Amino acid sequence: MPAVTVTCRQANTEDVEPLYLMIEEYARKGIMLPRSREVLRRQIDNFVVAEEDGRVIGCGSLCLLGPDLVEIRSLGIMDGNKGKGIGSKLVDRLIELAIEQQIPKIIALTYEVSFFVKNGFTVVPMDVFPEKVWTDCIHCAKRDRCDEIAVLKIIG
């Protein structure tokens, strides 16, 4: 039986339900912010998915925070598919999109610091991103006790 290849592609509206279910699973564990189906429909153009044999098994999105800054959000892989390089493929595709948009700085807030360091990011203080703090963090229930680590990659 031939090996199935994982591909990364732009998400479309048919991906809303698998995206919702995957993100909801991470949100239940407290490691990702939930996204409603309606928000996913509105933001679908910001998402890429990893697909294997016609099945969505991973996702990630870019959120524009400023003219020179995007954030990787909602990066996740379905259970049973971790450790296969799928996350790195998704990050590579998101970096390509940032390059296409001529955005030189990519950040992420993460619990998976070693994964991002392996993919060329550097740990930085969170307060170097006032765009993020004033756009999103100000509304977060964990804002005064955030336990995520900020990472940055400068491209170009």
Secondary structure in CASP SS format (residue, H / E / C, confidence):
PFRMAT SS
TARGET T0000
AUTHOR 0000-0000-0000
METHOD secondary structure of the structure
MODEL  1
M C 1.00
P C 1.00
A C 1.00
V C 1.00
T C 1.00
V E 1.00
T E 1.00
C E 1.00
R E 1.00
Q E 1.00
A C 1.00
N C 1.00
T H 1.00
E H 1.00
D H 1.00
V H 1.00
E H 1.00
P H 1.00
L H 1.00
Y H 1.00
L H 1.00
M H 1.00
I H 1.00
E H 1.00
E H 1.00
Y H 1.00
A H 1.00
R H 1.00
K C 1.00
G C 1.00
I C 1.00
M C 1.00
L C 1.00
P C 1.00
R C 1.00
S C 1.00
R H 1.00
E H 1.00
V H 1.00
L H 1.00
R H 1.00
R H 1.00
Q H 1.00
I H 1.00
D H 1.00
N H 1.00
F E 1.00
V E 1.00
V E 1.00
A E 1.00
E E 1.00
E E 1.00
D C 1.00
G C 1.00
R E 1.00
V E 1.00
I E 1.00
G E 1.00
C E 1.00
G E 1.00
S E 1.00
L E 1.00
C E 1.00
L E 1.00
L E 1.00
G E 1.00
P C 1.00
D C 1.00
L E 1.00
V E 1.00
E E 1.00
I E 1.00
R E 1.00
S E 1.00
L E 1.00
G E 1.00
I E 1.00
M C 1.00
D C 1.00
G C 1.00
N C 1.00
K C 1.00
G C 1.00
K C 1.00
G C 1.00
I H 1.00
G H 1.00
S H 1.00
K H 1.00
L H 1.00
V H 1.00
D H 1.00
R H 1.00
L H 1.00
I H 1.00
E H 1.00
L H 1.00
A H 1.00
I H 1.00
E H 1.00
Q C 1.00
Q C 1.00
I C 1.00
P C 1.00
K E 1.00
I E 1.00
I E 1.00
A E 1.00
L E 1.00
T E 1.00
Y C 1.00
E C 1.00
V H 1.00
S H 1.00
F H 1.00
F H 1.00
V H 1.00
K H 1.00
N C 1.00
G C 1.00
F C 1.00
T E 1.00
V E 1.00
V E 1.00
P C 1.00
M H 1.00
D H 1.00
V H 1.00
F C 1.00
P H 1.00
E H 1.00
K H 1.00
V H 1.00
W H 1.00
T H 1.00
D C 1.00
C H 1.00
I H 1.00
H H 1.00
C C 1.00
A C 1.00
K C 1.00
R C 1.00
D C 1.00
R C 1.00
C C 1.00
D C 1.00
E C 1.00
I E 1.00
A E 1.00
V E 1.00
L E 1.00
K E 1.00
I E 1.00
I C 1.00
G C 1.00
END
